[in-house]
């Protein structure tokens, strides 16, 4: 959530200096979720990355790719021989 999407209300002291802020609960919750996401990214910063092709290959190997498409009438997907891109996927009835 960007600061431009926030609707803060400030509590000021007798000198009109901002001392506290009140946010709508949904905005506060979204900020907390963003902080959790940033913490997860920071914790995983040194982990090796995985290419999109390797990710798809691992999901197919583990039988999980179909679960991603279950709502779309997916059966089992496999690569055409010699192809590793998602374009090479074909639908195979179980």
Buried (B, 14 or more C-beta within 10 A) or exposed (E): EEEEEBEEEEEEEEEEEEEEEEBEEEBBEBBEEEEEEEEEEEEEEEEEEEEEEEEBBEBBEEEEBBEEEEEEEEEEBEBEEEEBEEEEBEEEEE
